[in-house]
């Protein structure tokens, strides 16, 4: 894969395939020759029936899994030959994750949850980290609750903390896997609008997996995944 420039793709997949049980009689190919590009600031929905390969695709883009074949570039860097340490470093600095289940540490405060990704490289908290975390919580309208245990917050509030945490390392790419799936309509709309605002104001590319056609219709583009293929 040719090196991408700053004017090109934040994410680029070329002929990406993913199989499980390779070389065994029960080998199964989940993704088939996926070609996909995401530009800076794109706000893109991913839709498809259960079992279509959406989560597998997101795991590969998020560098949580490797493709069986094909090429994946993140911010112009070909990840094909990177070792696990390099992949972990790239993932930690370039990609933020928001899941259907927020995965916050319930006994820790909202502020502590947001600070944690930044402590990965230092091992300790600095005044700059605290200030940045407070700024992020302010951006999701939760600064007054920054010292409240996340486990005592509502589902919508917890998901907004999760968005702030995902932005802690200033990623160029935000991957959201059904982030509104467990929320009521009002909270789901608030989280969606927050993700949209992040994309617009910060130029963050957002890939948003959803089963909600109304939310998908409000995205810039929609990728349909059916039987492991983009259609």
Phi, psi and omega in degrees: 000129177295146178296133180277155178256173182296343180271356184258219196269140169287323176230133173219124174247134177233115176052044183280129175237151175222122178238154173241152182060043182300133178084000180250161181300333181264025176304136178221132178264120183270317179245139186236107170050058181279126172242125188204139177228143177227123182269165179300129179084358177297143176237103195234131175268145172242123181233161178159160180293162177301137181084007183278347180111008183299311182293323177298317178298316180294322179296323179290314178298325180279005178062025174272344178214159180254144174290152175289323177207168183095183185230144177228127175243138174240121182054037177084358181261119178292120184270357189303317186260006181286141176278176185299322180296316181293322177296318180297318180295316179296317179299317183294331184261335188252342190231133172248150183236136171230122184252170178300318174261121193298335178058034172281158172273107193296332181279348180265154179288167176302317180298316181295322178297321181286326181291329190307315179300328181286338181279350183302322183271329183268322184085357178210161184267139177245167178297325179295320178297316180298316180297318180295317179297319179295322178298319179294318178295325175296322181292338177255017175063038181232012182302320179298342182253017189296333181261012178270140177299132185297332180293344180265002181270163175288167180301318179294320178294318179298321180291328176291324173298319180298323177294315178301317178298320180296336182265002188301325183263015180053054183290154174275344183228132176241122179255124183237114183256100181050050185292344180253006188297330182259010187252154172290169187302316182295314180293321179298318180295322180294318180293319178300313181296327176296314178298319178298318180295319178300316180297316183289314187279327185253354181071019179284133174281133182237128174246116197239105178278128181208153171258003185266107183294333178293319177291318181300324181293341181268001177273165179293323180208162179231132175256124177262125177249121180227123179051041176077013179233144172278124184241000000 
